Amino acid sequence: MRLLSYLRDGRIRSGVLFDSDYVLDLNDSCYSMLIYRGEDEAFTERYCNAVLPPDMLGVLQSGDEGLNMIRRVVEWAGKNRDIASLRRLSDVKLKAPLTRANMLRDFLAFRGHVEASSRRMGTRIPEEWYRIPTYYKGDPAIFYGHLEDIPWPSYAKSLDFELEVAAIIYKKGRNVSKDRAYDFIVGYTIFNDFSIRELEAVELKLLLGPGKSKDFANGLGPWIVTRDELPDIKGLRVYAKVNGETWCDTKIEGMQWDFGDMISYVSMDEYIRPGDVFGSGTVTGCTGLDVGKALKPGDVVELYVEGIGTLINRIIKA
């Protein structure tokens, strides 16, 4: 399944891609299905608002019950298209599948990317990088979806992108072992970690990691592909284009740390929760810094991940 969020009448709604060309509204279709089957109206409204609410974070917080209900609704809609809440995908405006996350943690998992960064700084990969999957915490409420414009920060001289994959958590857990970790992932989406390089270089010298150089925009989308359709991301083809020009075209490989390692590490004596976003870190070679280029106002950034799709954003300057 492909879980998504879209804009309807000025409000963000949770949905699922239906028959490739339609968006099925989860909350409305849950209500229509249960009423169709003779359930009490008051119960139906309370139940659907609890299990398949209009916001995707709430849907994820329903865990397996929510996923099972989505499957039931999709199956029912296939037989009752005339009363299901369907809209053509081409007629809706997609938002980030999670417009607000519970937590954003972005890791540094790809050896090639770390090697390239170390060379630019005239150093070697720190030995500690091989010991723990390090990460920084970003703003969980600044996600931009497919075809949404990214505002150029007033304090930025240049911008860059980073092509990443994000794992989305839908279960609460603590002290999760690596062999159980993937059971906590609902699925994967494309993550674009936009960066202000000149500020990032200063922040990294201050020993606390990136902050203002990152917390202005993140691309996320176009949807979350559930793990039953995409069990793993290793070996998938990815590419990044800017204004149609290919800046990288490669595969997901060379990960020192996978999402199982990340989840196991983070959950040591700490809870992971539904709506947590785990960023993979930049796929090797898939950032402007790696090819010696930077983004400009008006540029269109296109990120592709096999099995997920394409995330496109335009950079605008007021």
C-alpha positions as CSV (number, residue, x, y, z in Angstrom):
1,M,0.0,0.0,0.0
2,R,1.0,3.6,-0.5
3,L,-0.1,5.8,2.4
4,L,-0.4,9.5,1.8
5,S,-1.7,12.9,2.9
6,Y,-3.5,15.3,0.6
7,L,-5.2,18.7,0.8
8,R,-9.0,18.9,0.6
9,D,-11.0,22.0,1.2
10,G,-8.0,23.6,2.9
11,R,-7.5,20.7,5.3
12,I,-5.0,17.9,5.3
13,R,-6.5,14.4,5.0
14,S,-5.1,10.9,5.3
15,G,-5.4,8.7,2.2
16,V,-4.1,5.7,0.3
17,L,-3.3,5.3,-3.3
18,F,-6.1,3.3,-5.0
19,D,-5.8,1.6,-8.4
20,S,-2.7,3.8,-9.2
21,D,-4.8,6.8,-10.3
22,Y,-7.0,7.6,-7.4
23,V,-6.8,8.7,-3.8
24,L,-9.1,6.9,-1.3
25,D,-9.9,9.1,1.7
26,L,-9.3,6.8,4.8
27,N,-11.5,8.5,7.3
28,D,-14.5,9.1,5.0
29,S,-14.3,5.6,3.5
30,C,-14.1,4.0,6.9
31,Y,-17.3,5.8,7.9
32,S,-19.1,4.9,4.6
33,M,-18.1,1.2,4.8
34,L,-19.3,0.7,8.4
35,I,-22.6,2.6,7.8
36,Y,-23.0,0.5,4.6
37,R,-22.7,-2.6,6.8
38,G,-25.3,-1.4,9.3
39,E,-23.2,-0.1,12.1
40,D,-24.5,2.5,14.5
41,E,-23.7,6.0,13.3
42,A,-22.4,7.3,16.6
43,F,-20.1,4.3,17.1
44,T,-18.9,4.5,13.5
45,E,-17.9,8.1,13.8
46,R,-16.0,7.5,17.0
47,Y,-14.3,4.4,15.8
48,C,-13.2,5.8,12.4
49,N,-11.9,9.0,14.1
50,A,-9.9,6.9,16.5
51,V,-8.5,4.2,14.1
52,L,-8.4,6.0,10.7
53,P,-8.4,9.8,11.6
54,P,-7.9,12.5,9.0
55,D,-4.2,12.9,10.0
56,M,-1.6,10.3,9.1
57,L,0.2,10.5,12.4
58,G,-3.1,9.4,14.1
59,V,-3.4,6.6,11.6
60,L,0.1,5.3,12.4
61,Q,-0.7,5.5,16.1
62,S,-3.4,2.9,15.5
63,G,-0.7,0.4,14.7
64,D,-1.7,-3.0,13.3
65,E,-5.4,-2.3,13.9
66,G,-5.1,0.8,11.6
67,L,-3.3,-1.1,8.9
68,N,-5.8,-4.0,8.9
69,M,-8.6,-1.5,8.8
70,I,-7.0,0.2,5.7
71,R,-6.9,-3.1,4.0
72,R,-10.5,-3.8,4.7
73,V,-11.5,-0.3,3.5
74,V,-9.5,-0.7,0.2
75,E,-11.1,-4.1,-0.4
76,W,-14.6,-2.7,0.3
77,A,-13.9,0.3,-2.0
78,G,-13.0,-2.0,-4.8
79,K,-16.5,-3.4,-4.7
80,N,-18.3,-0.2,-3.9
81,R,-16.6,2.5,-5.9
82,D,-19.8,4.5,-6.3
83,I,-20.0,5.3,-2.6
84,A,-16.3,5.2,-1.6
85,S,-14.6,8.5,-1.1
86,L,-12.4,8.6,-4.2
87,R,-10.6,11.4,-6.0
88,R,-8.3,11.3,-9.0
89,L,-4.7,11.6,-8.1
90,S,-4.2,14.2,-10.8
91,D,-6.9,16.4,-9.1
92,V,-5.5,16.5,-5.6
93,K,-2.5,18.3,-4.1
94,L,-0.3,15.9,-2.2
95,K,1.3,16.9,1.1
96,A,4.1,15.2,2.9
97,P,2.8,11.8,4.0
98,L,3.6,12.9,7.5
99,T,3.1,16.7,7.7
100,R,4.2,16.4,11.4
101,A,6.2,13.6,12.8
102,N,6.7,12.5,16.3
103,M,10.4,12.7,16.0
104,L,13.0,13.1,13.2
105,R,16.3,11.4,13.6
106,D,18.7,11.6,10.6
107,F,21.6,9.1,10.5
108,L,25.0,8.9,8.7
109,A,24.9,5.3,7.4
110,F,26.7,5.3,4.0
111,R,30.4,4.7,4.0
112,G,31.0,6.4,0.7
113,H,29.4,9.6,1.8
114,V,31.4,9.6,5.0
115,E,34.6,9.0,3.1
116,A,33.9,11.8,0.7
117,S,33.1,14.2,3.6
118,S,36.3,13.2,5.4
119,R,38.4,13.8,2.3
120,R,37.0,17.3,1.9
121,M,38.0,18.0,5.5
122,G,41.4,16.5,5.1
123,T,40.8,13.8,7.7
124,R,40.0,10.1,8.0
125,I,36.7,8.5,9.0
126,P,36.6,8.6,12.8
127,E,36.9,5.1,14.4
128,E,33.9,5.9,16.5
129,W,31.7,6.0,13.3
130,Y,32.2,2.2,13.1
131,R,31.0,1.7,16.6
132,I,27.7,3.5,16.8
133,P,25.1,4.7,14.3
134,T,25.2,8.4,15.0
135,Y,22.4,10.8,14.2
136,Y,21.1,14.3,14.7
137,K,17.5,15.4,15.7
138,G,15.7,17.7,13.3
139,D,12.5,19.7,13.3
140,P,9.6,17.2,13.0
141,A,7.2,19.8,11.6
142,I,8.8,21.2,8.5
143,F,8.1,18.5,5.9
144,Y,7.3,19.5,2.3
145,G,5.5,17.0,0.0
146,H,5.7,16.2,-3.7
147,L,5.5,19.3,-6.0
148,E,5.5,21.7,-3.0
149,D,7.8,24.7,-3.2
150,I,10.7,25.0,-0.8
151,P,11.3,28.6,0.5
152,W,14.8,29.9,0.3
153,P,15.9,30.9,3.8
154,S,16.7,34.6,4.2
155,Y,20.0,33.8,6.0
156,A,21.3,31.3,3.3
157,K,23.9,32.0,0.7
158,S,23.6,28.6,-1.0
159,L,21.4,25.5,-0.7
160,D,22.0,21.8,-1.2
161,F,19.9,18.6,-1.2
162,E,20.6,15.2,0.1
163,L,19.0,12.1,-1.3
164,E,17.9,9.7,1.5
165,V,15.4,7.1,2.3
166,A,13.3,7.3,5.5
167,A,11.9,4.5,7.5
168,I,8.6,5.4,9.3
169,I,7.8,3.8,12.7
170,Y,4.3,2.8,13.6
171,K,4.7,0.9,16.9
172,K,5.9,1.9,20.3
173,G,8.9,0.0,21.6
174,R,11.8,0.1,24.0
175,N,15.0,-2.0,24.0
176,V,14.1,-3.5,20.6
177,S,16.5,-6.1,19.4
178,K,17.8,-5.8,15.8
179,D,16.0,-9.0,14.7
180,R,12.7,-7.5,15.8
181,A,13.4,-3.9,14.7
182,Y,11.8,-4.2,11.2
183,D,8.5,-5.2,12.8
184,F,8.3,-1.6,14.0
185,I,8.6,-0.1,10.5
186,V,5.4,0.5,8.6
187,G,7.2,1.4,5.4
188,Y,9.6,3.7,3.5
189,T,9.5,7.0,1.8
190,I,12.0,9.5,0.1
191,F,13.6,12.0,2.3
192,N,15.4,15.1,1.1
193,D,17.6,16.7,3.8
194,F,18.0,20.2,2.5
195,S,21.1,21.9,3.8
196,I,22.8,25.3,4.1
197,R,26.4,24.2,3.6
198,E,28.2,27.4,4.7
199,L,26.3,27.4,8.0
200,E,26.5,23.7,8.4
201,A,30.4,23.9,8.2
202,V,30.3,26.4,11.1
203,E,27.9,24.4,13.2
204,L,29.8,21.2,12.9
205,K,32.9,23.0,14.4
206,L,30.9,23.8,17.5
207,L,30.6,20.1,18.6
208,L,26.8,19.9,18.7
209,G,25.9,18.9,15.2
210,P,23.7,20.7,12.6
211,G,20.8,22.9,13.7
212,K,19.9,26.1,11.9
213,S,21.6,24.8,8.7
214,K,18.9,22.0,8.5
215,D,15.8,23.2,10.4
216,F,14.2,25.1,7.6
217,A,12.9,22.4,5.2
218,N,12.8,18.7,4.6
219,G,11.3,17.0,1.6
220,L,9.2,13.8,2.3
221,G,7.2,11.8,-0.1
222,P,5.4,11.2,-2.3
223,W,3.9,8.5,0.0
224,I,4.9,5.8,2.4
225,V,5.3,2.4,0.7
226,T,4.4,-0.3,3.2
227,R,6.8,-3.1,3.9
228,D,4.6,-5.8,2.5
229,E,5.3,-4.2,-0.9
230,L,8.9,-3.0,-0.2
231,P,10.5,-5.3,2.4
232,D,14.0,-3.8,2.1
233,I,15.8,-0.9,0.4
234,K,19.2,-2.4,-0.3
235,G,20.2,-2.5,-4.0
236,L,17.4,-0.2,-5.1
237,R,18.3,2.2,-7.9
238,V,18.2,5.9,-7.0
239,Y,18.9,9.1,-8.9
240,A,18.8,12.9,-8.4
241,K,18.2,15.4,-11.1
242,V,18.3,19.2,-11.0
243,N,16.4,21.0,-13.8
244,G,16.5,17.7,-15.6
245,E,20.3,17.3,-15.4
246,T,21.4,14.1,-13.6
247,W,23.6,14.8,-10.6
248,C,23.7,11.2,-9.4
249,D,22.5,7.8,-10.6
250,T,23.5,4.9,-8.4
251,K,22.2,2.1,-6.1
252,I,21.6,1.9,-2.4
253,E,24.7,0.0,-1.2
254,G,27.6,0.4,1.2
255,M,25.5,1.0,4.4
256,Q,27.5,0.5,7.5
257,W,24.3,0.7,9.5
258,D,20.9,-0.5,8.4
259,F,17.5,0.5,9.9
260,G,17.6,-2.5,12.3
261,D,20.9,-1.2,13.8
262,M,19.4,2.3,14.1
263,I,16.2,1.2,15.8
264,S,18.0,-1.1,18.1
265,Y,20.5,1.6,19.1
266,V,18.0,4.4,19.6
267,S,15.6,2.2,21.6
268,M,18.2,1.3,24.3
269,D,16.4,2.5,27.5
270,E,14.4,4.9,25.3
271,Y,11.1,4.6,23.5
272,I,10.6,4.8,19.8
273,R,7.0,5.8,18.9
274,P,4.6,5.8,16.0
275,G,5.4,8.7,13.7
276,D,9.1,8.6,14.3
277,V,11.1,9.2,11.1
278,F,14.5,7.5,10.7
279,G,16.6,9.1,7.9
280,S,19.2,6.8,6.3
281,G,21.7,9.6,5.7
282,T,22.8,10.6,2.2
283,V,23.2,7.9,-0.4
284,T,26.8,7.9,-1.6
285,G,27.4,10.7,-4.2
286,C,23.8,12.0,-4.1
287,T,24.3,15.5,-2.9
288,G,25.4,18.7,-4.7
289,L,28.5,18.9,-2.5
290,D,29.7,15.6,-4.0
291,V,29.5,16.9,-7.5
292,G,30.7,20.4,-6.8
293,K,27.4,22.1,-7.4
294,A,24.9,24.1,-5.4
295,L,21.2,24.9,-5.8
296,K,19.9,28.3,-7.0
297,P,16.5,30.0,-6.6
298,G,14.1,28.5,-9.2
299,D,15.9,25.1,-9.4
300,V,13.7,22.0,-9.5
301,V,15.1,19.0,-7.6
302,E,13.9,15.6,-8.6
303,L,14.7,12.6,-6.4
304,Y,13.9,9.0,-7.4
305,V,14.0,5.8,-5.5
306,E,13.1,2.5,-7.1
307,G,9.9,1.0,-5.6
308,I,8.8,4.3,-4.0
309,G,8.6,6.8,-6.8
310,T,9.6,10.4,-7.4
311,L,9.8,13.4,-5.1
312,I,10.0,16.8,-6.8
313,N,10.4,20.2,-5.2
314,R,11.1,23.7,-6.6
315,I,13.3,26.2,-4.7
316,I,11.7,29.6,-4.5
317,K,12.9,32.9,-3.2
318,A,10.5,35.6,-2.0
